[in-house]
Amino acid sequence: MRIIYCDAVFDHKTIEPDYQAELNAALNEAFDYSLISFETLLENDIKGALKLVKPSKSEEIGIYRGWMLTPKIYADLYHGLLDKGVRLINTPTSYQHCHYLPNSYHVIESKTPKSEWTNTLDEASILKMAKSFGTNAIIVKDYVKSEKHHWNEACFIPDASDENNVKKITSTFIELRGDSLNEGLVFRKFEELEFLTKHSKSDMPLTKEFRIFFLNKKVVQVFNYWDEGDYGDLQPNLDEFISIANNVESNFFTMDITQKKNGEWIIMELGDGQVAGLPDNANKNEFYKSLVKILNAS
């Protein structure tokens, strides 16, 4: 088993500093590792990006732990590593399944806010999509990300029937995302969630949210999603979410869950486990120990 990390921008033989603690934890569990150049990968130079990856004598499984990739670039990475005898734990199809909300929505639909999407960004298509939510509040995002730190300007729409505001908020969102816009536009019904605190920098409302990592359909660890605020002794019951996870078309993924004000727990979104960050509060040693335990039992 090999972990694939991104290198430091100015030193291809040194790991990106943000992942140093993860590397230390991986080495403690006897994982092998390789470094790739994220910047070179984005330039579509797969050979240059993987030049320091030592070929495997026999095929081995790999887990990428690095920055978020578009499905196309992930596919390039997947096939480039495969040529070196390293098969990433998630296929390109599996990566996109959890990376793009519309691809996995059918799996989590019963436990996630109502969502609609379009990759046609003309005004008529956007207003038609908003109309399906009636007068409910909605949030806007693309297939992957929102602009939640611009909560009032480019994320939250108090009334989906207010066409002028829908146009204003979505326009600002599209402008802020720019070339980073992922595929299309998604509207999601806003749910009243259990308040945690306000973000110390953006003043965005933070809610009681948890991130669950799954490997081979087993829970790796559960983390407080936010490093700010007091979660107290709150611990969600995971049984229903584990059941849903069995239908997710991925070997390694995350499920972010949160509590509504009425006490119900819901799924916010799924994510590919290879590009999902560990919160600052995460015990990285325990995370990698759990990875080893599950892999050895598989």
C-alpha positions, 0 to 999 in steps of 0.5 A: 500500500502506497500513499501519494502526497503532493510535493512542496512547490519549490522542492520536489523532493519535500512533501507539501508542509500541510501534509507533513503530519499525515506523512509522519503518521503514515510512516509510523504505520509502515506505509510506503509513499511517493511524491507528485508535483501538483502544479505539473499535474495541472499543466497536463504533464503527467510524466513530469508530475510522476517523475519521482514515483518509483515503479512497483514490481507488482501492482499495489494499491495507492491512496492519494492524499492531496489537493482537490482535482477535477475528474479529468485530472484525477483520471490522468493521475489514475492512469499515470500511476497505473502505468507505474504499477500503482492502482488508486483505491478509487477509479475515475468513475468512483471519484466523480461519483462522490466529487459531484453532488448530482452523481451521488444524489440518488444515493443520499436523496432520502437523507439530504436537502432537496437539490436541483442542478443545471449546467446551462447557466442562462437566466431562464434555466436558473429561474426555472430551477429556483421556481421548484423551491417555491418560497423556501430559502435555498443555497447556491453552489456548483457541483462541488463547492459553495461560496459559503464564506460570502454567505449573504452575497453569494450563497444564501437566498432567503426566498427562492421566488424572489427572482431579482435576488436569485439573479443577483446572488447567483451572478455574484456566485458565478463571478466569484467562482470564475474559472474554478466553477465546477460543471454547473449550478446547484440549488439546495433547500436551506434547512434550519440546522443546530447552531454551533457558532459564527465563523471567526473570520467570515461571520458565517453561521457554523452548525453542528456538523461531523465528517465521517471517513469510510474505507471499504464501507467501514467507518475509519473515524468521525471528526468534528467538522469545525475546529471552532465552537463547542460540540459538547458531548454530542455524538450522532447515531451512525446506523442509518448513515452506515446503511446508506454508505453501503450503496455509495459507489466508492471504496474511500469517501467522506460523508458530512452529516449535520443536525437539524433544529428538530433533532433529525440528522441529515447528510450534507454531502459526500466527498472523495476520501482522497481529497477530503481534508482532515480537520485540525482537531483530527488525531492523524496517528489514529486515522492511519492506524484505522486505515491499516486495520480496515485494509488488513481486514479486507 
